[in-house]
Amino acid sequence: MTQPTQGPIELYYWPTPNGWKISIALEEMGLPYDLKPINIGQGEQFAPAFLAISPNNRMPAIVDPNGPDGEPISVFESGAILQYLGRKTGQFYPSEERARVKVDEWLMWQMAGLGPMSGQASHFRLYAPNLVDDPKLIEYGQTRYTNEVNRLYGVMERQLSQTDYLAGDYSIADMAAYPWVRGAKLFGQDLDEFPLVKAWFERIDARPAVVAGNAVGADLRKPAGEQSKDDIKAAAKALFNQTAAVTKT
């Protein structure tokens, strides 16, 4: 049963696959939230106030005013947020250990594989052609990561031959993977080659809470296909040209 909150959860967010994971989860779990946009294309993720919440300078992050023992808590990293919200509400994250391990397996699979590899495929397919003049310099990256995403879709296809959802019942693992399949074309994938993944995607895509979660902040950014070369270069400067600051002692 959903626990009452003392005020809405603050959602630090930008409309990307990782952001959609959390807006979808909040909608699915019926938790009220306030949207706090973090424009990653303009470097807002490096603001000190946000770094205090998300030290990895990545969104999404949340602040729950009614955390453990009724005290506020901040949580960064999308997988950790999904687990926290699942424990908080008792929804989409089973309490029985064997079932929870299965969800955790597929959640970690997404966090370590599907998300990062799709992100690299997107970088080399969408950003790199606008940043590098010599196609030969990006061809290997495009091929490497597009093929790896294809392999991972194959992993999903095999799993979905056994069950309707990644870990059995619909869970936070599906909420984590779904947004990365939503961008299949950007990652060089054709869902018609993976009929079970396509059917899984369509089942999730039709859920009212998923429709609502996908719509959160839709007016904040242009779709990838509508971004100009200047838009992409400006975003890339904020996204990819950052280095860690080292303090000498």
C-alpha positions in Angstrom: 0.0 0.0 0.0 1.3 3.5 -0.9 2.5 5.4 2.1 1.2 9.0 2.5 3.8 11.7 2.0 4.3 15.0 3.8 4.3 17.1 0.6 5.2 15.9 -2.9 8.5 14.3 -3.9 10.9 16.6 -5.7 11.9 15.2 -9.1 15.1 16.6 -10.6 14.6 15.7 -14.2 15.2 16.1 -17.9 13.1 14.3 -20.5 15.6 11.5 -21.4 15.4 7.7 -21.0 16.8 7.9 -17.4 14.4 10.7 -16.5 11.4 8.8 -17.9 12.2 5.9 -15.7 11.4 7.9 -12.7 8.5 9.9 -14.0 6.9 6.6 -15.1 7.5 5.0 -11.7 6.0 8.0 -9.8 2.9 7.9 -12.1 2.6 4.1 -11.7 2.9 4.3 -8.0 0.5 7.2 -7.6 3.0 9.4 -5.8 2.6 13.2 -6.0 5.7 15.0 -7.2 7.0 18.4 -8.1 9.0 18.7 -11.3 12.5 20.4 -11.0 13.9 20.6 -14.5 17.7 20.2 -14.8 18.7 21.3 -18.3 21.6 19.0 -19.0 22.2 20.6 -22.4 23.0 23.9 -20.6 25.1 22.4 -17.8 22.6 22.9 -15.0 23.7 19.4 -13.6 26.9 21.0 -12.5 25.3 23.6 -10.2 26.4 23.3 -6.6 22.9 23.0 -5.3 22.2 20.0 -7.6 25.6 18.4 -6.8 24.6 18.4 -3.2 21.8 16.0 -4.2 23.5 14.2 -7.0 27.3 14.1 -6.6 27.7 12.3 -9.9 26.3 15.4 -11.7 23.7 13.3 -13.4 19.9 13.5 -13.3 17.5 12.1 -12.3 17.5 12.6 -8.5 14.7 12.9 -6.0 14.2 14.4 -2.6 11.5 12.7 -0.6 10.3 14.9 2.3 8.9 11.8 4.0 11.9 9.5 4.0 12.9 6.9 6.5 11.6 7.8 10.0 9.7 10.7 8.5 12.9 12.6 7.7 13.7 13.9 4.2 16.1 11.9 2.1 17.7 12.5 -1.3 18.4 9.7 -3.7 20.5 9.8 -6.9 21.1 7.1 -9.6 17.9 6.0 -11.4 18.2 2.3 -10.3 18.6 3.3 -6.7 15.6 5.6 -7.0 13.4 2.9 -8.5 14.4 0.5 -5.7 13.7 3.1 -3.0 10.3 4.0 -4.5 9.5 0.3 -4.8 10.3 -0.3 -1.1 8.5 2.8 0.0 5.2 1.9 -1.7 5.4 -1.9 -1.8 4.6 -1.7 -5.5 6.3 -3.2 -8.6 9.2 -4.5 -6.4 8.4 -7.8 -4.6 9.3 -8.4 -1.0 9.8 -12.2 -1.4 13.6 -12.7 -1.8 13.6 -14.9 -4.9 11.3 -12.6 -6.8 13.2 -9.5 -5.7 16.5 -11.0 -6.8 15.0 -11.6 -10.3 13.9 -8.0 -10.5 17.3 -6.8 -9.3 19.1 -8.9 -11.9 17.2 -7.3 -14.8 17.5 -3.9 -13.2 21.2 -4.2 -12.9 21.3 -5.6 -16.5 19.7 -2.4 -17.7 21.9 -0.1 -15.5 25.2 -1.8 -16.6 24.3 -2.8 -20.1 21.3 -1.6 -22.0 21.4 2.0 -20.8 25.2 2.7 -21.2 25.5 0.8 -24.5 22.5 2.6 -25.9 23.9 5.9 -24.7 27.2 5.2 -26.5 25.3 4.2 -29.7 23.4 7.4 -29.5 26.6 9.4 -29.0 28.3 8.0 -32.1 25.2 8.0 -34.2 23.7 11.4 -33.2 26.4 13.6 -31.7 29.7 12.5 -33.2 28.7 13.2 -36.9 28.1 16.8 -35.9 31.3 17.0 -33.9 33.9 15.2 -36.0 34.6 15.9 -39.7 36.3 12.6 -40.6 33.7 9.8 -40.8 36.4 7.2 -40.3 37.0 8.4 -36.8 33.4 7.5 -35.7 32.7 4.5 -37.9 34.1 2.0 -35.4 32.2 3.4 -32.5 28.9 3.4 -34.4 29.4 -0.2 -35.4 30.6 -1.4 -32.0 27.8 0.1 -30.0 25.0 -0.4 -32.5 25.9 -4.1 -32.6 26.1 -4.4 -28.8 22.6 -2.8 -28.4 21.4 -5.4 -31.0 22.9 -8.2 -28.9 21.2 -6.8 -25.8 17.8 -6.7 -27.6 18.5 -10.4 -28.4 19.0 -11.1 -24.7 15.6 -9.5 -24.0 14.0 -11.5 -26.8 15.1 -14.7 -25.3 13.9 -13.8 -21.8 10.5 -12.7 -23.1 10.1 -16.0 -24.7 9.6 -17.3 -21.2 7.6 -14.6 -19.6 5.5 -11.5 -20.5 7.8 -9.1 -18.5 11.6 -9.2 -17.8 11.4 -10.5 -14.2 8.0 -12.2 -14.4 5.4 -9.7 -13.4 5.6 -6.1 -14.5 8.1 -4.4 -12.3 10.6 -1.6 -11.9 13.0 -3.6 -14.1 10.6 -3.1 -17.0 10.2 0.6 -16.1 14.0 0.9 -16.3 14.4 -0.9 -19.7 11.4 0.4 -21.5 12.6 4.0 -22.1 15.7 2.7 -23.7 13.7 0.6 -26.1 11.5 3.6 -26.8 14.5 5.1 -28.6 15.3 2.0 -30.6 15.6 3.8 -34.0 18.1 6.3 -32.5 20.2 3.4 -31.5 20.0 1.7 -34.9 17.6 -1.0 -34.0 14.5 -2.3 -35.8 11.9 -3.7 -33.4 10.4 -5.8 -36.1 13.5 -8.0 -35.8 12.6 -8.6 -32.2 8.8 -9.5 -32.1 8.7 -10.4 -28.5 10.5 -7.2 -27.4 8.1 -5.2 -29.7 5.1 -6.8 -28.1 6.5 -6.2 -24.6 7.2 -2.6 -25.5 3.7 -2.1 -26.8 2.1 -3.6 -23.7 4.0 -1.1 -21.5 3.6 1.8 -23.9 -0.2 1.5 -23.7 -0.3 1.8 -19.9 -2.0 5.0 -18.8 0.7 5.8 -16.2 3.4 5.2 -18.8 1.7 7.6 -21.2 1.6 10.2 -18.4 5.2 9.6 -17.4 6.4 10.0 -21.0 4.6 13.3 -21.3 6.3 14.9 -18.3 8.4 17.8 -19.5 7.8 17.1 -23.1 7.9 20.8 -23.9 11.4 21.2 -22.3 13.4 20.0 -25.3 13.2 19.4 -29.0 13.0 15.7 -30.1 16.4 14.4 -31.2 15.3 14.4 -34.8 14.5 18.1 -34.7 17.7 19.4 -33.2 19.9 21.5 -35.4 23.6 21.0 -35.7 24.2 24.0 -33.5 21.7 22.6 -30.9 23.7 19.4 -30.9 27.1 21.1 -30.6 25.9 23.3 -27.7 24.5 20.3 -25.9 27.6 18.2 -26.5 29.8 20.9 -25.0 27.8 20.7 -21.7 27.4 16.9 -21.8 30.8 15.7 -23.0 33.5 18.4 -22.4 33.5 18.2 -18.6 36.4 16.9 -16.6 36.7 16.1 -12.9 38.2 18.9 -10.8 41.3 17.7 -8.9 42.2 19.6 -5.7 45.9 19.4 -4.9 46.9 19.2 -1.3 
